[in-house]
Amino acid sequence: MTSHQNTQTMKPATAAKKLGVYLEATPAEFQEGVVSRSELSALQADPPQWLQELRANGPHPRPVVAAKLGVSIAGLARGGVTEPLTTEQIEALKQEGPEWLQRERATQAEVRKETVRIKEKHAEEAERAAKARDQHS
């Protein structure tokens, strides 16, 4: 009886998402193949030249563009940015500082502040509950 280990693979789109790169900008052999978990780990641990270039210069997928601009993906769409952007294009947008970008950044800052406030509130409530439990035991 032979032991057969099933190698988990993923579609190129999934691998590109995990690597934070725009699939259409990857080499044809990457787009046309499947990627095993060990291959993905190898790419992450020791990125080949094409991956280093894509990460540095783009074009970048929307989640990366949004993160680099400090806005949400929905905010990108509201700003009319629906295509992948290069690092150069992202830097140009930051320099221009269009009104929509300033507005979306402010919105993101408020969202982050609210998230921190809620986390702190939950932590305080948990602390009070723990003290109450300790007093009753």
Buried (B, 14 or more C-beta within 10 A) or exposed (E): EEEEEEEEBBEBEBBBBBBBBBBEBBEEEBBEBEBBEEBBEEBEEEBEEEBEEBBEEBBBBBEBBBEBBBBBBEBBEBBEBEEBBBBEBBEEBBEEEEEBBEBBBEBBEEEEEEEEEEEEEEEEEEEEEEEEEEEEE
